[in-house]
Amino acid sequence: MIGDFIDTLKAIGMEPAPEEVLDMLWLAQHLDKPVLSEDTPEIKSPDEFDKQPENDLLTSGEPKKIPPDGAGDGKNDKKLQPEKDKSTDRADLYSEPDDRENEKAFIHNTGGLPFRAPGGTALPGKLSISRAFRPLKLKVPSRTKMVIDERATVEKIAEYGLWSPAFYPEPDRWLDVILVVDISPSMAIWRDTIYEFKGLLELQGAFRNVQMKGLYYDEEKKSLNLYSGIDISKSIQCKPKELLDPAAGRLILIVTDCVSPYWYEGAIYPMLNEWCAFNRIAILQMLPYYL
């Protein structure tokens, strides 16, 4: 049987090596049998082609008549029709409804299906920002965490006979960060950027913790209020003095576009003066430099 297979390959001009023959036989066992559809033409052997009569054009010398458009038996009319241009097919795209309860009704009315699409990063240049924060990766003696000093304990016992351990402050990160975010209407477009920036600071490894506060200006009452988060409906109002750190181990970053009225009316200046007494402060301007 294998000999016949090799003879067949040689008959069509192939001279495979023994390893190639084994690969062919192994591959043939793992290939699925092809499924032929109704439109698939029947494959005939060369012997069957030899038994077929010659073409009518060669035997009669007269060309075969082709029926005009619209004539014929109707069997092959569909094949003669031009295919529909699939490039003109379009699908409507809808934004996701805000109310989750109406999502099923929305899908039923539009006939669409929800899908997730990957979004681009809202904070470009993350690598350069991380490098800028590297100098802040300092270790200072902790004010609350202590570690036993084995060498000093042994020396104390040997010299003074005091069996009491000696301790030293554990090295700790230098600063913690508080993001004071301007939550005026003009800052709504920067919400994703602010969240990505907060995540970048948390992964930096340079700060003890990263918090986020909201700064809201009430134009009717002409008052500037500080909240525990950037979502006022889920946050509580807090006092600016809560951000003070007498040990000067806190960095306050004010994230704003400097468009709100409190920058021009001076409502924020007393708060900044109070924070500057103990903390380090910087303003992160969201708008480009040329604006």
PyMOL commands that set and color helices and strands:
alter all, ss='L'
color gray80, all
select helices_A, chain A and resi 2-11+18-30+46-51+56-60+77-80+86-88+100-110+126-132+134-136+150-160+185-204+232-234+240-243+261-265+269-276
alter helices_A, ss='H'
color red, helices_A
select strands_A, chain A and resi 139-149+166-173+175-182+207-218+223-227+237-238+250-256+280-285
alter strands_A, ss='S'
color yellow, strands_A
deselect
rebuild
show_as cartoon
